[in-house]
Amino acid sequence: MSARVFKSFMRDFFAVKYDERRDNPEATRLDGNGRYYPNCSSDVWLRSCEREIVDPIEGHHSGHIPSWLNGSLLRNGPGSWKVGDMTFGHLFDCSALLHRFAIKAGRVTYQNRFVDTQTLQKNRAAQRIVITEFGTAAVPDPCHTIFDKFSAMFRADSGTDNSMISIYPFGDQYYTFTETPFMHRINPCTLATEGRICTADFVGVINHTSHPHVLPSGTVYNLGTSMTKSGPAYTIICFPHGQQMFEDAHVVATLPCRWKLHPGYMHTFGLTEHYFVIVEQPLSVSLTEYVKAQLSNQNLSACLKWYEDKPTLFHLVERATGKLLQSYESEAFFYLHIINAYEQDAHVVVDICSYKNPEMINCMYLEAIANMQTNPDYAKLFRGRPLRFVLPLGAAPNKRRLVKSMSLVGLSGSSPATRMRHSASQYADISHMATNGKQQQQEEEQTGVNLVSLAGSQAEAYQTPSGIWLRPELLCDWGCETPRIYYERHMGKNYRYFYAISSDVDAHNPGTVSDRITAGCSSSSVLFRQLIKVDVLEKTCKTWCEPNVYPSEPIFVASPQPQSEDDGVILASMVVGGLNDRYVGLIVLCAKTMTELGRCDFHTNGPVPKCLHGWFAPNTV
């Protein structure tokens, strides 16, 4: 047995393996009237669309929607938990459902429609789950032998094409995305599914992220994973703007994964003027576990492994040459979304919605959502904060090698458990990691000179024997998710504001419309009930919330001739908690003040689920 195979086996053996069972034996059960999170209604995530709204419906308007706002707010997300008598196990498995709010001359209409994927077609035809998803194993097919299953692993079309995460434009066309290599072209006016693209047919990738980057020129970049002669590698794909964006797609950069049999889990990446920013977290997709899962009919989440004692790596890849310029390290953390990345004064700034570990993925299993009110640890598992990492350019390059991660002072350094549940570090607030965190240990000292010289920054970077070690600063003391910026003008550039929904489960409703809060103040938000505007320069926030209203990812739309970065409106869809599951609405806020300008309320013929990501398509009405 070679040393490389032996090391991979040992890494597999000692890794903390994800377990799809979400029950927490230490969670104290309350009586029928007891709720740990009385301000959070989890039922908004458990709804299933029973009847599509193909033809647009009118709603009730109130307030004032600017007359210059003309286009469609397109949304994507989980549409149905059900297939026949079966139920999906995880939020990411639900059949993709599109929503459209068409806005013209101050009026709004609403419609929704399922993405007509092959997975949806096969499931409906069989009236059962026949395609394995992230958290749900398919019903075994007795006609498939182990040899059939093995050969299917090498066919791109053998997996799910349920593109239920996001929507992005390619030229004048719009596509839905997931993390497999499939995307679906949709009609932005009718929501009809008009075609399917498999990226693997054009470039040699086995998957790609749900969040590509669209340049002002129309060129699109995305990050995928490919298999090379030396093992798995991260691959930057360029889709040049033109009539044949997919046919002309090509690879512009390739970076080997740090572990031969464990490529990192990637949901997004960063892009600046001169660099691609690849943040390689120690959450890996075990290729050996993937083979076992395919042959034994397990769900895909069984392949995820979390190495809590390994650092997160930041790789800067030159856009001009495709070569790795520099790698940096930080304490291990988990993330789904990068807020923005940009260059300033010989530094690269990377802002990320960060978590201590990936337990929040387990929080989105059906059973976990349904039982959250009786789980006192649910809020801790979902605890995240926006952090700023500052990467100094021109520092001495380091050799890429595995090193033991620095442990957080005051937290348990015990070895990983077989279930990611009961370690002390698991429940630690991610703000411990920040240089300006509230609970920073005074006895912790760094040796050497802080390499970060960026004016106004509290982030730090130090030269260590293994390379450059990063310590982030806290941007605000609220949980922030699905962050958005003035993307068209500030993606990859210096910016001041981002907008997000709150992700703190256990805080109370402040009962106000617009609050100001500094990074040192305590959170007063509730899970996905509050829209937040963060000023990353002043470290202040403004918020909007309303009792029992759950808004979606906030999308910034600039005024026709914007005079400032926040001169425009915020668009968000809304649902309400409780029994009124047939309500959906559109809220329009002033981006400067986060106060309501207008809204449109719709009452539909069936339940409307909460959505995930979307895009504003101008002039599509």
C-alpha positions, 0 to 999 in steps of 0.5 A: 500500500502506497503512503499516499493511499495510506494517508488518505485512508487515515484521513477518511477514518478520523474525519467527522462524518456527516450523519443524516439522522438529525435527532439530538438526544440531549435536546430537552423536549417541552410540552405541547405549548413550549417553544424555544423560539417563539418568534420563529415559525419554521412552517414557512420552510415546510410548505409544498406548492400543490397547484402552479399559478401559470397565468399571472394574478393581480394583487392588492397594492398599497403605498407607492412603487416607483414608476421607473421600476420595470422588470421581473423579480425572478425567484427560485427555491424549494417547491414541494417536499412530496412525491406521491406518498414519499417525502424528501429528507432535506430542504435542498432536495425539494422540487425546484419552484420558480416565482415571478413578480412582474413590475410595471408602472407601479403595478405587480402581478405574481405567478409560479411554476415548477422547473420541468427537470428530468428529475421531476418528470421521472419522479412524477411518472413513478410517483416515488423518489427515483433519483437520489438527492443530497439528503434523500436516497432514491427507492432502489431499482431491483433491475439495476445491478451493482455493475449498472450502478458502478457505470452510472457514476461515470455518466454526467446525466445519471444524477439529479438535475433539480436546479432549485438554488439560483437564477443567473443570466447568460446574455439575454437568457436566464438559467436555473442553477444547482451544484450538479453540472445541469442548468435549465433555460427558463422563459422570464415572462412565462416561467416555462422551462425551455431547455437543459444544459449540461456543462460537462458537455462543453468543459470537463467538469463534474460539478459547478457552483450555484453562484457564477459571476456575471461581468458587466460585459456579459461574460460569465465565470464559474468554479467547477471541479474536474478530474485530472491525471494528478487528481481532482482540481478546482477549475475556473470556467469562462463563458464569453459573452456572445451567441454561443456562450456554452459552445465557446466555454473554456477553462482559464485556470486549474488548481489542484485540490489539497487532498487527492481523494477529498475535493472541497465543497464549493458553493461560490467563489470570489472575483476581483479585478485581477484575481479569482478567489477560491476559499477552500474550506475543510468540508470535503466530498469524499470520493471513496464515500461517494463510490460507497454511497452510489453502490449502496444507495445512500444519499449524497450528504453521506459523502461530506466530511468535516476536518475541524482541525484543518485550516481554511485555505484562501487561494489567489489565482491570477486572472491574466495567467491562470496561475496560483499567486498565493495561498493563505490560511485561517482557522477552520470555518464553514461558509456558503456565500461570499459577500464580495471581494475586492483589491485595495492598496496592495490587499485583497479583501474578502467578506464572507458569511461564516459559520464555526462548522457545517452543522447548519446544513443538518439544520435544514433536514425535514426532521430538524426543521419540524422539531426545531422548537423543541431543540435548545441547540438549534440556534447555536448550530445555525449561528453565523456572522459576516467576517472580513479577511484581508489578504496582504499582497507581496508577502513571502510565498508559502509552500502548500502543505497540510498543517494542524489548525490553530485551536481557539483559546479556551475551547476544547481540543478533544478529538472529533466525535463520531457525530458532530454534536457535542464538542465544545467548539461546536457551539462556539460563536463564530465571532470568537474568531474575529479580532474585534470579537466580543469574547476575544481572549486577552491572553491570546497573543500573536508573534511577529508583525501584522502584515495588514496595513490597510487603513481602518482595518482591524483584520490581521495576517501573520507570517508563520512557519506554514505560511500566512495566517489570517484573522478576520474582523467582525463586520456586524454582530448579526447573523446574515445570509443570502447577501446581496450588493449593488452587483452591477457596479460593485462586484469585485470592487470596493463597496460600502453596503450589503443587504441580507436576511437575518439568520439568528434563530433565538433573538426577539423581535425588536418591534421597530422598522429601522434600527441602527446597531454597531458591531459591538451591540447584541443581535435583535433579529429573528430567523429569516424575518428581518432584512438587514443593511450593513455599512461595512465602513462604519460597521453599522446596520439598518433593518426592516421587519414586520411581525410574522413576515418572512422576507426573501433574499433582498435584491438591490435595484439601482435608480435610473441615474444613481447618485450613491451606492445605495440610491435605489430600492430593495425588492424582496418576496414575502410569506407569513408564518402560521396558517395563512400559507396561501399568502405571498407578497412583494415588498419595496424598500428605500435602500437608503433608509430601509423604510417601506415604499410600497407593497403588493399582497397576493392570495393564491389558490394553494400554499406558497413555499419560501424561496432561496435566491433570485435575480431582477430581470429588467424590462421583462414584463 
